[in-house]
Amino acid sequence: MRFFTDGVEVVFTGIDHPFTAYSTFVEFSLFGHDFSIKFYGLIIAFGFLLAVLFGGRMAYKWKLDLNKMLDVLLFGTIGGIVGARLYYVAFEWDYYSRHLSEIPQIWEGGLAIYGGLIGAILAAFLTCRKNGLNFLKLMDLAGMSFLIGQGIGRWGNYANQEAFGTNTTGFLGMSSDKVEHYIRTHEAEFSARGFSMDPSLPVHPTFLYESVWCIFSFFVLYLICKKAYKFSGQLILGYGILYGAERAVVEGLRTDSLYIGETTLRVSQVLSMALVAVCLAVLIWKLVKLHKNPVPFSPVETPTETPPAEKKPSRRAVRAEAKAAKAKLLEKQEGETSDGDNLRR
């Protein structure tokens, strides 16, 4: 068993001390087979766990049905993984159309955040509809939780030394042997997309930019949640604006973007700009509407009182009631007969 393997020295331009990025946490053999646990997976799992814990805590405060929430979490996670993979495969179809057997191999990499968001939100919508949950309120929780998971999860890219940007001479410029090797082996691809890179120069640590922005955005949304939460759906709209704005900028620096066909248009950049425009327009419209006609709002669910269920009478009580009704009917009939006899007299 070996811990901390596949390490590479990482240097940042403005920091004298070098760092080491390990891609593998542990390697071991079991029943004659070799296995490894990657830091990327551990970091993603840690970010996911913190996001779930935060979401669960907020759901408890808002008095949401936690059992139904677990259903949403389960199906949302499955939908997110499937969506992330299908999205990536769709924009790399030239390769996967010739390697169909590799499509299910998500452990080899190839997941896209936007695909994951689309898949998770669609699955959550269907589950909320089935379970009678407030979808928009749940999405508000998800928006804050997404930012926690993404802010932490991006450090998995650091462990793998991937998802970096173009050359830079800035303070945070990053260099490593893995980065240099990637640039050298993809120079032809970069040229086809209209830009070039120098393997000897540092690159933008775009994973770091996104991580810092996501954590900052989380605190912004959390502050809005505490001080200025006006309607269900407000926080997920804020998520779309904050994350979309960052991704639209940072995606333009990355070297591993998915493109629309053979064009130089980056898929995530186009989606991000559209997301910001739509979310901003809806948010402004909703806030203006509420300003004209204020409506009291609280995220806390108010339980509806249901009348106590009627106790089912026993068989003995039913028989006694039927017997009493029959006796009453006979008594009434006898009275009517007596009245008739008196009239004839």
URZI-V659787 format. One record per backbone hydrogen bond with DSSP energy under -1.0 kcal/mol. CO is the residue of the C=O (numbers start at 1). NH is the residue of the N-H. E is the energy in kcal/mol with one decimal. If there is no record, write none. Layout:
co->CO nh->NH e->E
co->CO nh->NH e->E
//
This chain:
co->2 nh->27 e->-2.8
co->5 nh->24 e->-1.7
co->8 nh->21 e->-2.8
co->10 nh->19 e->-3.1
co->11 nh->175 e->-2.4
co->12 nh->15 e->-1.8
co->19 nh->10 e->-3.7
co->21 nh->8 e->-1.5
co->23 nh->39 e->-1.9
co->24 nh->5 e->-1.7
co->25 nh->4 e->-2.5
co->26 nh->37 e->-2.5
co->27 nh->2 e->-2.6
co->28 nh->35 e->-3.4
co->30 nh->33 e->-1.5
co->33 nh->30 e->-2.9
co->35 nh->28 e->-2.5
co->37 nh->25 e->-2.7
co->37 nh->26 e->-1.3
co->38 nh->42 e->-1.8
co->39 nh->43 e->-2.9
co->40 nh->44 e->-2.3
co->41 nh->45 e->-2.5
co->42 nh->46 e->-2.3
co->43 nh->47 e->-2.5
co->44 nh->48 e->-2.4
co->45 nh->49 e->-2.5
co->46 nh->50 e->-2.3
co->47 nh->51 e->-2.2
co->48 nh->52 e->-2.4
co->49 nh->53 e->-2.6
co->50 nh->54 e->-2.5
co->51 nh->55 e->-2.6
co->52 nh->56 e->-2.8
co->53 nh->57 e->-2.1
co->54 nh->58 e->-2.5
co->55 nh->59 e->-2.4
co->56 nh->60 e->-2.0
co->57 nh->61 e->-1.9
co->58 nh->62 e->-2.2
co->59 nh->64 e->-2.7
co->60 nh->63 e->-1.0
co->62 nh->301 e->-3.1
co->65 nh->69 e->-1.9
co->66 nh->70 e->-1.8
co->67 nh->71 e->-1.1
co->68 nh->72 e->-1.7
co->69 nh->73 e->-2.7
co->70 nh->74 e->-2.6
co->71 nh->75 e->-2.5
co->72 nh->76 e->-2.6
co->73 nh->77 e->-2.2
co->74 nh->78 e->-2.1
co->75 nh->79 e->-2.7
co->76 nh->80 e->-2.3
co->77 nh->81 e->-2.3
co->78 nh->82 e->-2.5
co->79 nh->83 e->-2.7
co->80 nh->84 e->-2.5
co->81 nh->85 e->-1.9
co->82 nh->86 e->-2.7
co->83 nh->87 e->-2.3
co->84 nh->88 e->-1.6
co->84 nh->112 e->-1.1
co->85 nh->89 e->-2.8
co->86 nh->90 e->-2.5
co->87 nh->91 e->-1.5
co->92 nh->95 e->-1.1
co->92 nh->96 e->-2.0
co->93 nh->97 e->-2.7
co->95 nh->98 e->-1.3
co->99 nh->102 e->-1.8
co->100 nh->103 e->-1.5
co->102 nh->105 e->-1.2
co->104 nh->106 e->-2.3
co->105 nh->108 e->-1.4
co->106 nh->109 e->-1.8
co->112 nh->116 e->-2.2
co->113 nh->117 e->-2.6
co->114 nh->118 e->-2.5
co->115 nh->119 e->-2.5
co->116 nh->120 e->-2.6
co->117 nh->121 e->-2.6
co->118 nh->122 e->-2.2
co->119 nh->123 e->-2.2
co->120 nh->124 e->-2.5
co->121 nh->125 e->-2.4
co->122 nh->126 e->-2.0
co->123 nh->127 e->-2.2
co->124 nh->128 e->-2.9
co->125 nh->129 e->-2.3
co->126 nh->130 e->-1.8
co->127 nh->131 e->-2.4
co->128 nh->132 e->-1.1
co->128 nh->133 e->-2.1
co->134 nh->138 e->-2.0
co->135 nh->139 e->-2.3
co->136 nh->140 e->-1.7
co->137 nh->141 e->-1.6
co->138 nh->142 e->-2.3
co->139 nh->143 e->-2.6
co->140 nh->144 e->-1.4
co->141 nh->145 e->-2.2
co->142 nh->146 e->-3.6
co->143 nh->147 e->-1.3
co->144 nh->148 e->-1.3
co->145 nh->149 e->-2.4
co->146 nh->150 e->-3.0
co->147 nh->151 e->-2.4
co->148 nh->152 e->-2.0
co->149 nh->153 e->-2.8
co->150 nh->154 e->-1.9
co->152 nh->155 e->-1.9
co->153 nh->156 e->-2.2
co->154 nh->157 e->-1.2
co->155 nh->159 e->-1.8
co->156 nh->160 e->-1.7
co->157 nh->162 e->-2.3
co->164 nh->255 e->-1.7
co->166 nh->204 e->-2.3
co->170 nh->173 e->-1.5
co->171 nh->14 e->-2.8
co->173 nh->13 e->-2.6
co->174 nh->203 e->-2.3
co->175 nh->11 e->-2.5
co->176 nh->180 e->-2.3
co->177 nh->181 e->-2.6
co->178 nh->182 e->-2.3
co->179 nh->183 e->-2.3
co->180 nh->184 e->-2.2
co->181 nh->185 e->-2.0
co->186 nh->190 e->-2.3
co->187 nh->191 e->-2.3
co->188 nh->192 e->-1.9
co->189 nh->193 e->-1.2
co->190 nh->195 e->-2.2
co->191 nh->194 e->-1.2
co->198 nh->201 e->-1.8
co->202 nh->168 e->-1.8
co->203 nh->174 e->-2.8
co->204 nh->165 e->-3.1
co->204 nh->206 e->-1.9
co->205 nh->208 e->-1.2
co->205 nh->209 e->-1.6
co->206 nh->210 e->-2.4
co->207 nh->211 e->-2.2
co->208 nh->212 e->-2.5
co->209 nh->213 e->-2.2
co->210 nh->214 e->-2.6
co->211 nh->215 e->-2.1
co->212 nh->216 e->-2.4
co->213 nh->217 e->-2.8
co->214 nh->218 e->-2.1
co->215 nh->219 e->-1.7
co->216 nh->220 e->-1.8
co->217 nh->221 e->-2.6
co->218 nh->222 e->-2.6
co->219 nh->223 e->-2.2
co->220 nh->224 e->-2.2
co->221 nh->225 e->-2.6
co->222 nh->226 e->-1.7
co->223 nh->227 e->-2.5
co->224 nh->228 e->-2.5
co->231 nh->234 e->-1.8
co->233 nh->237 e->-1.6
co->234 nh->238 e->-2.0
co->235 nh->239 e->-2.3
co->236 nh->240 e->-2.1
co->237 nh->241 e->-2.0
co->238 nh->242 e->-2.8
co->239 nh->243 e->-2.7
co->240 nh->244 e->-1.3
co->241 nh->245 e->-2.1
co->242 nh->246 e->-1.8
co->243 nh->247 e->-2.8
co->244 nh->248 e->-2.2
co->245 nh->249 e->-1.2
co->246 nh->250 e->-2.9
co->247 nh->251 e->-2.3
co->250 nh->253 e->-1.9
co->253 nh->166 e->-1.3
co->258 nh->267 e->-2.5
co->260 nh->263 e->-2.0
co->265 nh->260 e->-2.3
co->266 nh->270 e->-2.2
co->267 nh->271 e->-2.6
co->268 nh->272 e->-2.2
co->269 nh->273 e->-2.1
co->270 nh->274 e->-2.1
co->271 nh->275 e->-2.7
co->272 nh->276 e->-2.5
co->273 nh->277 e->-2.1
co->274 nh->278 e->-2.5
co->275 nh->279 e->-2.6
co->276 nh->280 e->-2.5
co->277 nh->281 e->-2.0
co->278 nh->282 e->-2.4
co->279 nh->283 e->-2.4
co->280 nh->284 e->-2.5
co->281 nh->285 e->-2.3
co->282 nh->286 e->-2.5
co->283 nh->287 e->-2.5
co->284 nh->288 e->-2.5
co->285 nh->289 e->-2.0
co->286 nh->290 e->-2.2
co->287 nh->291 e->-2.0
co->288 nh->292 e->-1.8
co->289 nh->293 e->-2.1
co->314 nh->318 e->-2.1
co->315 nh->319 e->-2.7
co->316 nh->320 e->-2.5
co->317 nh->321 e->-2.5
co->318 nh->322 e->-2.3
co->319 nh->323 e->-2.5
co->320 nh->324 e->-2.4
co->321 nh->325 e->-2.2
co->322 nh->326 e->-2.2
co->323 nh->327 e->-2.3
co->324 nh->328 e->-2.2
co->325 nh->329 e->-2.1
co->326 nh->330 e->-2.3
co->327 nh->331 e->-2.3
co->328 nh->332 e->-2.0
co->329 nh->333 e->-2.3
co->330 nh->334 e->-2.4
co->331 nh->335 e->-1.9
co->332 nh->336 e->-2.1
co->333 nh->337 e->-1.9
co->334 nh->338 e->-2.1
co->335 nh->339 e->-2.1
co->336 nh->340 e->-1.7
co->337 nh->341 e->-1.9
co->338 nh->342 e->-1.8
co->339 nh->343 e->-1.7
co->340 nh->344 e->-1.9
co->341 nh->345 e->-1.6
//
